[in-house]
């Protein structure tokens, strides 16, 4: 199957924000614990609430708190519990047919019951070619007939999902997948109320009033473009007694000093930080570090506006990758616990179930190195093949303070180490940048990809030829064949070795991308806040069990 992160999608809108000094939670919002109100910060606007179209972390985090699929993450990373499902399913002898019983007390926020047909409708919508769902690749090779439907070879009604009755759902998978609970906890697989969605038409998911919810919270005061919104406890949620928070307010804050002041005054309870601010608050008990299964990298576009770009040249791509000092980037720009990455599949994400060894042991942690002398030689070869003596490229990124600092560092490294190269930076709001990246409207782009579930295929499948998130138009037959082999291999050790070979094609042979660092998010969290679910893999944020003391 294909599967990769929308955070993709995170881009680096989340690399940034900051606070400084100590905060004991005594100032401001003194009655918040009685009211159970949490104040959260976000670094990017909310692009969409349509679960079929959402392919970014900002949207998926809100959807994860307002909607619920068959399973939900628990507070403990790597563990999942039934949500819309009642207990685990009955599984056929061949491990492919799963029969789920659904909760009879589950309701939508308008009071209508959640039924098996809501899952059937949502999943058919996901694979419908006319929808153009950016995350539909998660279905490819997963649910029976999904691939053929997405290719336009079968009607969507042939998808291997069936409503036996209102509260019985049957799913037929292509293979027996060991990580099915992780997949079914993802926001991409949440249900949709067909009547509501079709009544709203193109307006569905564009504002809080044009969206329906079946999770712990409902979204309120979101007009589709604003910098503020809030989550309000859903009184129709089947497990509402577990939910302690009455409200979570959101403010989009992109400026470092502004967020610093807001955190110090307890006007926000959460502040992701980076750079020198991590060092300034060292020793503060509110300072936390979350290692993440996400790789920030330099994306390279092979084709733009229907024409080959200079990045189609392997020597140019190799030169760009060799010209960046990743150690310096982490040490001098990020100044946090991120890890310089010369690999693509994150450290600590996947272990061989037979040997217990980390996937990274197969290819090592040092697949690409900083070598400015060799970079210049490669750049010269590339220019000669292009028939040019200089080159100008656009570097696309987002408009947060930390993102701009990272872009400027890359610009300096590339221009300094590759004489004859000029880098033009384009900084835009997250929503706009995501749209440009997804449309292939860039030369170079700084992107972050985080895994939805703990398997290498989740990271690498984005580079398969037909993946809608293959924004750089990369196409390598050897790589595509290795990914298909991995889908068909049942032995876990052999399968991981196939995926390791595919990673070598990406990085050693083709330089299809240039990894920069594995993200570790430093953040400040007000001491009064308890039991917020923050996760290194998948949807990163859950408020279901959170409270304010």
N, C-alpha and C positions, 0 to 999 in steps of 0.2 A: 504494500500500500504506500501511498504518498502521505507525508505529513510534516508540516512545519509550522513554526510559530508565526503568529500574527505580530508579534512585537516587533515582530516584526516589525519589525513593525513597531515596536517601541521606538525605532529609530533612535535618536539620542535625545528625544525630548525629555527623557527622565534622567539624563546624566546630570542633573544640575543642581539643585537649589540648596539653600544654605542657611545656616544659622550660626550664631556665635554667642558665647557667654553661657552662663548657667541660668536655668529656669526651674524653679521648684514647683511650678504649677499653682502657686498661691495667688498670683495676680490674675485679674480678669476672669470672667466666666465663673465666678465663685459658686453660682447656683447650678452649674452644668451637671454636677453629679446627681442633684435631685431631679433635674429634668432629663438626664441621660441624653445629653447632646454632645456630639463629637464634631470637632472642626478640622477638616482635612484640607491639604493643599494638593494641587495638581499643576503640572508644568505645561499642559497642553489642553487645548479646547477639545470638547467631546465631538468626534466626527459623526457618529450615527448610533442609533439604538436598534437598528434592524439586524437581528441575529444572523440573517442570511448574508448581509453585506459587510458586517463588522470584520475587520482584519487587522486591528491595532490594539495595543494594550490598554489605552485609555478607555476605549469602548468596551472591551471584554471585561475589564475590572468592574465597570458599572453593571454590565449585563450579569456578571457572576453574582452580584448582590441583589439584583432585582428579578432574576429568572432562575429556574432550576430544572435540570434535566433528570435523567434516571438516577444518576449518582452525584454526590457532592464531596469535595475534599473535606477532611476533618482538620482540626487544628494541627495535627501532626503530619508533617510532610511525608508523602508517599502512602498515606492511608486514605481510604475512601469509604463512604457509607451510603446506603440507599437513600434516595431523596424522593423523587416521584415514584420510584419503584418500591414495592413492599418486599424486602428481603432480596436475596440473590435469585436469579432466574433458574428455570429448569433448562438443562443443556442436553442436546441430543448426543448420541453415542459418538458421532464423528466430530463433535466439538464445534459445529457450525450453526446450528439452529438454537436460538435462545428465546425462551418464552418468559416474559416479565409480567408480573401482576402489579398493577398500579394502585396507588392510594385512592380510596373512594372519597376521602375528605379533602382532596386537593382542589383548590379553586383558583380561578383567575381573579385579578383585582377588581373586576366588575361583577364578581359573584358567580360567574358561570363555572361549571365543573371542568377540570382538566381531564381529557380523555385520551385514549390510545390514538384516536384519529388526529389529535393535535400533533403527535409525533410523526405520524404518517405524512400529514400535510407539510410539516416543516422540513422533513428529510427529502421529500420529493421536490420541494421548492429549492433545496440546496443543490440538487443535482440537475435541475432544469437548465438546459443550455441557454434559454432565453433570459434567465436571471443574471448570468455572469457572476455567480458568487465567487469571490476571491479565495474563499477557504474550501471550495468544493473538492479540491485535491485530497482532502482528508477522507473523502468517500471512495476515491479511486482505488480499486483493488480491495476494498474493505467490505462493503455491503454488496450482496449479490446484484449483478447487472448494473451497478453504478457506473462503471467505466463505459459500457455500451450506451447508456442513457446520455452521459455527458458528451459522448462523441456523436450524438444525434442518430444512433443506430437503433434505439429502442424508445418507446414512450416511457415517460417517468412513472407511469402506473405499474411498470414491470419491476420497479425497485424491490429488493428483498425485505420489505417491511410491511406488516399486515396488522390491522386491528381485528383481533378475533372477536372481541366485544368491547364495550366502553372502557373496561379496565384490564384488558389483556392484550399485550403487544408481542408480536412474534417478529424476530429479526433473524435473517439468514445471512451469515457472513461468508466471505469467499474462503477464508482459512480460519484455523483456530488461533486467535491472537492472545498471547499471555497478558497483554496490557489493555484489555478491553474496558476495564473499570476506569482507567485513566482517560481513555478516549471518550467514554460516555459521560464523564464529568465535565467535559469541555463545553463552553458556551455555544459552540457551533452546533451542538446536538440537542439544544433545548427545544421545547415544543413551541408551536404557534397556534393561536386561535384563528382558524381559517375565516370565519365570519368577520371578525374584527379587522384582520389584515386586508381582506378584500374590500371592506367598506372604506377603509382609509386610502387604499390604492397607493399612489406614489408618495403620499404624505406619511405612510406608516414609518415609524421609527425616526421621524424628523424633529419631533418635539416631545416633551413629556406627556402631553395630552393625547398625542397620536400613537402612543405605545401602550401595550398591555403587559401585565406582570404576574408571575406566579411564584416569586421568590420572597425572601424575608423583608424586602423593602420595595417601595415604589419610587420612581424618579419624579421630582416636582420642580417647578420653576425653571425648566430648561426650554429655551425657545429655539434651540438648534444652532445658535451662534454665540451665545453669551459666555462670559467668563465666570459665572456663578450658577450653581444649581444645588439641589439638596436631595438626600435620600430620606424618606419618611417610612416608619414602620408600617408594614402591610398587615392590616387587621384581618384580611382574608387568607393569610398564609397558614398552612396546615399546622406548622410548628411554631406559631407566634409566641407561645409561652416561653420558648427558649431565647427569643430575641429580647435583649434588655435595652438596647438603644432605641430612643424615640425618633432621633433625627441625626443625620450626618450632613453638615453643611460643607460645600466645596467652593474653594476660591482658586482660580487659575492665577498663579504668580510666576512670572518669568524673571523678575529682577531680584538679584541677590540681596540687596540692602532692604528691599521691601519685605521679603520673606523673613529675613533676620529679625526685623522689628516686629512682625506679626507673631513669630514664635516667642520672642522674649516677653511679649505682652499677653501671651496665652490666647491670642486671637486665632491661631492655628495650633493644632496639637502635633502635627507631623511635618517634618522638613527634611527632604533628601538633601544631602550636602556633599560637596566635593572640594578639591583644591585645598588652599591653606586653611579653610574653615574647619576641616577635619582636625587639623593639628591644633587649632585654637581651642577646640572644645575637648581635647584629649583629657580623659579622667572624669568627664561629666557622666554620671550614671545614665543619663538619658541618651547617650551616644550608643548606637547599635550598628552592627555590620551584618548585612545579608549577602552571603555568597550567592551568585546567580548562575544558572545554566544558560548564559547568554554570551554571545560573541559579537563585539562591535568590529566592523570591518569596512574596508574601502571597497564599495561595489563598483564594478567596471561594466560599462555598457558597450556591447559589441556592435549594436545597430541602433541608429537614431534617425527618425523621420524617413525610414525606409532605406537608409544608406549606411554602409559600413563606417564605423568610427575608427580613428587611429588605434583605439584599444582592441581592435580585432587582431592587431599585430602582437604576437607573443612576446617579442623582445621589449616592446613598450610596457606591457603589463608586468613583465618580470622586473624591469628597471624601476617601476613605480613601487613595487613591493619591497625591493632591496634597499630603497632609498629612505625608508622610514625607521627611525630609532624608537622602537616600541618601549624600551626601558625608560628612555627619557620622557616619553609621553605620559607614562604612568607616574614616574617620579616627579616630574616638573609641572605637569599640567593637571592631571587628575588628582594626584596627591592623596590617594585613598588606598584601599586594600585590593584594588583590581590587579589582575595578573597580565603581564605582557603575553600576547598570544601569537604564536607562529603556527598554530593549528586551528582547526575549525570546530570539531566536536569538543564540547567543553569538558574540562577535567571534572572528575567526581560525579558525572551525570549517570553513566551506565557501567554496570559491572557484569561480567560474564557469570551467568547463573551456575555454570559448572565449575569454574576455577576461582571465582571471586575477584578476579583481576579487573582493574579499571580499563575501559576501552583505550585510553590514551597510551597504555603500555604497548599496544600493537604498533603504533606509528611514532611514539615518543612525543615529547613536548616541544621539539625544536625543528619543525619541518621547513621553516623559512628563517633566514638570518638577515641582520642589518649589515650591508656590505656596499658602502657608497662607491668604491672603486669599480666593483663589478657592475653596479647599477649604471654607472656612466658608460661602461663598455656596451652593455645591453641597450642603453638608450641610443647610443651612436649607431648600432646595428639597425635598430628599429627605424630611426630617421632615414638611414640610407635606403632601406627597403621601401619606405614611404615616399622617397624622393624629396625630402624636406630637410631644412637645416635648423628648424625650430618648430615648436609645437605649443598651442594654447588649448587648455582644457578647462571646462567649468567644473567646480566642486560644489555640489549641492548639499545643504544641511539645514538644520532648524535654527530658530532665532532665540533660544535661551542663552543666558550668559555663558554657561559651561560649554554649550554646543559651539558657540562662536569661538571660544578659546581653543577648543579642539580643532576646529577648522583652520584657524590661523596658524596653529602649530604644524598641521599637515602642509599647509601652503608654504610655510617657511622651509620645512624639511625637503619637500619636493623641488622647490625652486633653487635652494642652496646646493643640493646634492646632484641635481640634473641640470647643468647649464644649458640654456636654450629652451627650457620649459617655463611657461607662464601659466599660473593657476589663478582663475577668476572665481572668487567665492560668491555663492548665491545663498543667502540666509532667508528663510521664509517660515511662517507659522507652521506648526506641526501638520495640521490638516492639509494645507497647501503642498507642503513638502511630500507628504505621503501620496497625494494625488499625482504629483510629478514623477515620483519614483515608480509608482504602479503603472503609470502610462509610458514609462521608458523615456521620459523627457529629461535626460541628464547625460553627462559624460562620466563623471565620477560622483559617487554619493557616499556619505558616511552613514552607515546603517547599523542597527543592532538587531540581531535575531536571538530570540530566546525560545527554548524548547517548551512545547505544550505537554509533552510526556517524556519520560526518561529512556529514550531510545535514539541512537544515532540517525536512523532514517528520518526522524522528526526534523533534524537540521539539514540533512543533505538533499532531501527530495526536492527542495526548491529549485535545484539546478537541473532537474530533468526537463527534457525538451518541451513537453506539453504542460508543465506546471504554470498556472496563471500568475504565480509570483516570481517566475523566472524573468525578472524585469530587464536583465542585461542581455537577454536573447542568447544565452550560452547553449551550445549543442555539441555533445561529444558522444558518438555511438558507443564507445567503450564504456564510458561512465553510465549511460542509459542501460546498457546490457547488465552491468554489475548490479545496478539498483533492482532490475527485474529479477536477477538471480537471488538477491537477498530476500525479496518477497516470497520466493518459492522454497527457500531453505528452512527446514524445520530444526536442524541441529543448531543450538544457540551459539556455540563456539565457532562453527563454520560460518554461520551467518554474520557474526561480528567481524570475522576476517575478511569476508567479501566487502563489507562496508568500509573496513580500513583500506582495502585496495581502492575503493571508489574515492576515498578521501585523498589518497596519493595522486589519483588522476586530477582531481580538482586543484591541488596545491603544487605538487611536484612537477607534473607534466604540463598543465595548462595555465596555472596561475589565474583561475577563473575569478578569484577574489583575493583580496589581501587582508588577512586577519590582523587586528590591531591589539585588542585586549579582551580578556574575559572579565566581565563586570562583577564587581562586588559593591553593592550599594550601601554607603554609609548614610545614616539618617538619625535625626533627633526625634524622639517620641516622648511626649509629655508623660511624666511618671504616673499621672492619674489614670492613664489609659491602660486597660487590661484586655488580654485575649483577642487582639486583632490578628487575623491570619495573614501572615506575609510569607510568601513561598518563593523558592529559587527556581522552580519549574512550573510552567503552565500559567494560568490566570493567577496573578500575584497577590490578590487582596480579597479578604473575606471579613465582613463585619457581623456575621450571624451570631457569634458568641461574644462579641466585644461589649465592654461596659466602661463607665467612668466612675472611679471611686472618689 
